[in-house]
Amino acid sequence: MNIDKAVLVFAGAVVVTGVTLSVLVSPYWLLLPALAGLNMFQAGITGFCPAAIIFRRIGLERGAAFAGRDARPLA
């Protein structure tokens, strides 16, 4: 698995978890997928993704989204 796939899996898991908890526990859990969406929006504009940095530090390889970045590591 590369960083791109890991970020997508993580974001999807956050959204599904937030929606599920909003149905089962409280509608306030909808804030979780909303924050995930805002983070994806800002990452798309700025290129800064905290999850990608964490996944790089744990040893995942860069995917296509990070292939065009500069040569220095994210860690």
C-alpha positions as CSV (number, residue, x, y, z in Angstrom):
1,M,0.0,0.0,0.0
2,N,1.3,3.5,-0.8
3,I,0.5,6.8,0.9
4,D,-2.2,7.8,-1.6
5,K,-4.2,4.6,-1.0
6,A,-3.7,4.9,2.8
7,V,-4.9,8.5,2.9
8,L,-8.0,7.5,0.9
9,V,-8.7,4.5,3.1
10,F,-8.2,6.6,6.2
11,A,-10.5,9.4,5.0
12,G,-13.2,6.9,4.0
13,A,-13.0,5.2,7.3
14,V,-13.4,8.6,9.2
15,V,-16.4,9.5,7.1
16,V,-18.1,6.1,7.5
17,T,-17.4,6.1,11.2
18,G,-18.7,9.6,11.7
19,V,-21.9,8.9,9.8
20,T,-22.5,5.6,11.6
21,L,-21.9,7.2,15.0
22,S,-24.3,10.0,14.1
23,V,-27.1,7.5,13.4
24,L,-26.4,5.3,16.4
25,V,-25.2,7.8,19.1
26,S,-25.7,11.5,18.3
27,P,-26.0,13.8,15.3
28,Y,-23.1,15.8,16.6
29,W,-20.8,13.0,15.2
30,L,-21.5,14.5,11.7
31,L,-18.9,17.0,12.7
32,L,-16.3,14.3,12.2
33,P,-16.9,13.7,8.4
34,A,-17.4,17.5,8.0
35,L,-13.9,18.0,9.4
36,A,-12.5,15.2,7.3
37,G,-14.0,16.9,4.2
38,L,-12.6,20.3,5.1
39,N,-9.2,18.7,5.6
40,M,-9.4,17.0,2.2
41,F,-10.4,20.4,0.6
42,Q,-7.5,22.3,2.2
43,A,-5.0,19.4,1.3
44,G,-6.1,19.6,-2.3
45,I,-5.5,23.4,-2.4
46,T,-2.3,23.6,-0.3
47,G,-0.8,20.1,-0.7
48,F,-0.3,19.8,3.1
49,C,-1.8,16.6,4.4
50,P,-1.0,15.6,8.0
51,A,-2.2,12.0,7.4
52,A,0.3,11.7,4.5
53,I,3.1,12.9,6.7
54,I,2.2,10.3,9.3
55,F,2.0,7.5,6.8
56,R,5.4,8.5,5.3
57,R,6.9,8.4,8.8
58,I,5.7,4.9,9.4
59,G,7.3,3.8,6.2
60,L,4.8,3.8,3.4
61,E,6.0,4.6,-0.1
62,R,4.9,7.6,-2.0
63,G,2.2,7.2,-4.6
64,A,1.3,9.1,-7.7
65,A,0.0,12.1,-5.8
66,F,3.4,12.6,-4.2
67,A,5.6,11.6,-7.1
68,G,5.8,15.1,-8.5
69,R,6.8,16.7,-5.2
70,D,10.3,17.8,-4.4
71,A,12.9,15.1,-3.6
72,R,13.2,15.7,0.1
73,P,11.3,13.3,2.4
74,L,8.2,14.3,4.2
75,A,9.6,13.1,7.5
